[in-house]
Amino acid sequence: MTSKVEEALGYEQARDELIEVVRRLEAGGTTLEESLALWERGEELAKVCRRWLEGARARLDAALAEEAASEEAEAAER
């Protein structure tokens, strides 16, 4: 289940925050509790990014299928 905040995040916003989370985790120096919270946030952000990318892929696939069907229809008319 996604929160309203996550739904409001655009792909670029989620990606940029995810990059920052990964940077902080790689830098170390955080407590175990902080690291776990960062990791959980990173997982949430990765899901947001994945949903955006899957949506974009579906739109591209639909547009390509529509274009192919249109070209086939034109070819059949000739």
Secondary structure, DSSP 8 states (H G I E B T S, - for coil): ---HHHHH--HHHHHHHHHHHHHHHHH----HHHHHHHHHHHHHHHHHHHHHHHHHHHHHHHHHHHHHHHHHHHHHH-
